[in-house]
Amino acid sequence: MWEYIVKRVITEGEYIASSGATVRAAASHFCISKSTVHKDVTERLAEIDINLYEEVKKVLSKNLSERHIRGGMATKNKYENMKKH
């Protein structure tokens, strides 16, 4: 694997593990696509650093289980803001 990809994958993994960021937030932070981040942390990271992969996997599982709650809150906030205006 190319060295710059390995560095990118490790940097993304460390960011997600330390901040609890979603794939979308990490993609925005690093100015790359969500697809790239997802492939990096779910496939490539397992080959590079298994311990970091396990940490990231826990964060992503937590984010997945909370996704419906965040979506509901976003919708609620949207309609509350529409009432104000």
Helices and strands as residue ranges (DSSP letters): H 3-19, H 23-30, H 34-39, I 40-44, H 45-48, H 50-84
